Amino acid sequence: MTKRVVTLAHYYTSPEIQQMADKVGDSLELSLYAKEAQADIIVFAGVRFMAETAKILNPQADVVLPDAGSTCSLVTQTDVAALTQWRKRYPDHVHVSYINSSAEHKAVSDWIVTSRNVDDIIAHLYAEGKKVIFSPDRNMGGYLNYQYDYDMPLWSAVCEVHDKFNETALNEAFDAVPGEKYLIAHPESPLPVLKKADYVGSTSGMLNWVKNYQGGAKAVIFVATEDGILYNMGLARPDLDLRQAPIYAGCQCNSCPFMKMNTVEAVKRAQQGEGLHIDYLSPEQMDAARLPIERMLEFSQRYYA
């Protein structure tokens, strides 16, 4: 019997990879799709924590990551043993973790969030009178504390791509554009960048902002996130002047090296069953990690229905 192969690709992969995929999306969209996918094999063109999430949500599927090296700095900068000790310092707090985290990290969390639903979930918890600690992304947590006057203790890890955006380079880029200009930014960026933004949101949120843009036709729109999404934005609005925000004077060249490990050749091999099979998670570990993910998905399906 021929096995059914479903290929998922994140927006940050290259255009060639996205064209090979059955579904392209952000973390939340791909998590929902993976959960319901009627597939024998799920090829996840993304990074390892995404493939782990797909396996946790669809344990019957054989989930394959094209390149075993495609990890994430938010994972590599987080020692889960140290994280567990940190959590014990706040026994009366709810531990909310960003989905950009390992399965081991998720297993010691109470809620998982994505950049699309983090504002709503944390607001929901505070409305219930809960106290929250947030991991692993220091920039995202810092922005939430600033924006909503929360007092969440934060774990200290960053996305190495988004953390490179800086206020000085942005100011120089803005000064070089005499007319109308905008900045949209992902919340993994540093706080000074986010304070300058006209819109802060998830990858899909930024894409929708561009799709719905009704401002001046000659405006320059700077985008502070990984460069892969510029492809999708350009397809949606070829009439707009879209530029990746600079990381230093004159540079618009900020890519995630882990996402770019998903080459055409690697994805083709994964579709044939080669690559890193996500078969190393124990049933107990997957059960522990699934609980906070399911809380997020239930909330999202209810809140965004």
Number of C-alpha atoms within 10 A of each C-alpha: 3 5 8 13 21 19 24 26 28 25 26 27 27 21 15 11 25 23 11 16 17 12 18 22 17 19 24 20 15 21 24 15 18 27 17 11 19 15 18 16 22 27 33 29 35 27 25 28 22 26 28 26 28 28 26 27 24 21 17 12 22 18 31 30 29 30 26 16 15 19 21 24 17 21 22 13 15 20 11 18 11 10 16 13 10 15 21 11 9 14 9 12 17 19 22 24 27 22 27 27 26 23 25 18 24 28 22 19 24 19 25 28 24 19 22 20 20 23 15 14 21 22 16 13 14 14 10 9 9 13 18 20 22 26 28 26 27 23 23 25 27 21 21 21 15 13 13 10 10 17 14 18 20 19 19 16 18 25 22 18 20 23 19 17 25 20 19 15 18 21 14 14 18 18 11 9 11 9 11 13 18 16 21 25 28 24 26 27 26 23 22 13 25 26 15 16 18 12 18 23 22 22 23 18 18 21 22 14 16 20 16 11 12 8 10 11 11 12 16 19 19 22 26 32 28 21 21 21 21 19 17 18 19 16 10 15 15 11 10 18 14 19 15 23 28 24 21 17 12 11 12 16 13 20 17 21 15 19 25 18 21 26 17 16 11 18 26 18 16 25 21 13 19 16 19 18 21 20 12 9 15 9 11 10 16 20 14 20 26 21 19 22 25 14 15 22 19 11 16 18 10 9 11 7 6
